[in-house]
Amino acid sequence: MLIWAVTILIFWNVTVDNLVSGRINLGSGVAEIAGALRWFLVAGTYLIIAGLIFVRWMDFWLGRG
């Protein structure tokens, strides 16, 4: 699990770095926004995964199952 958590972090950092440096050309606006929101993308991904895990195991954790 720890490896996947690090892989998500590396994915977003490499992708945003490629956008900012121009290796992936989606326009300067997208690169600026991605550069400014780099850590929000990482945190958002972790929150989505945590939410999916919670929904899947909600019955067990809340004692309804």
C-alpha positions in Angstrom: 0.0 0.0 0.0 2.8 2.4 0.8 4.3 1.8 -2.7 1.0 2.9 -4.3 0.8 6.0 -2.1 4.3 7.0 -3.2 3.5 6.1 -6.9 0.6 8.5 -6.8 2.8 11.3 -5.5 5.5 10.6 -8.1 2.9 10.5 -10.9 1.5 13.9 -10.1 4.9 15.5 -9.5 6.4 14.2 -12.8 3.3 15.1 -14.8 3.1 18.6 -13.4 6.9 19.1 -13.9 6.5 18.0 -17.6 3.6 20.4 -18.1 5.5 23.3 -16.5 8.7 22.7 -18.4 6.9 22.3 -21.7 7.6 18.6 -22.4 3.9 18.1 -22.5 2.4 21.0 -24.3 -1.2 21.7 -23.3 -0.8 25.5 -23.2 0.7 27.9 -20.8 -2.5 28.3 -18.9 -2.9 24.6 -18.1 0.8 24.5 -17.1 0.4 27.5 -14.7 -2.7 26.1 -13.1 -1.2 22.6 -12.7 1.9 24.1 -11.2 0.0 26.2 -8.7 -2.3 23.3 -7.8 0.3 20.5 -7.7 -0.3 19.6 -4.1 -4.1 19.9 -4.3 -4.0 17.3 -7.1 -2.0 15.0 -4.9 -4.3 15.6 -1.9 -7.4 15.3 -4.0 -6.3 11.9 -5.3 -5.6 10.7 -1.8 -9.0 12.0 -0.5 -10.9 10.3 -3.4 -9.2 7.0 -2.7 -9.9 7.4 1.1 -13.5 8.1 0.3 -13.8 5.1 -1.9 -12.3 2.9 0.8 -14.6 4.4 3.4 -17.7 3.7 1.2 -16.6 0.2 0.6 -16.0 -0.6 4.3 -18.6 1.7 5.8 -20.8 -1.1 7.1 -17.9 -2.8 8.8 -16.5 0.3 10.4 -19.8 1.7 11.6 -21.0 -1.6 13.0 -23.9 -2.2 10.6 -22.7 -5.4 9.1 
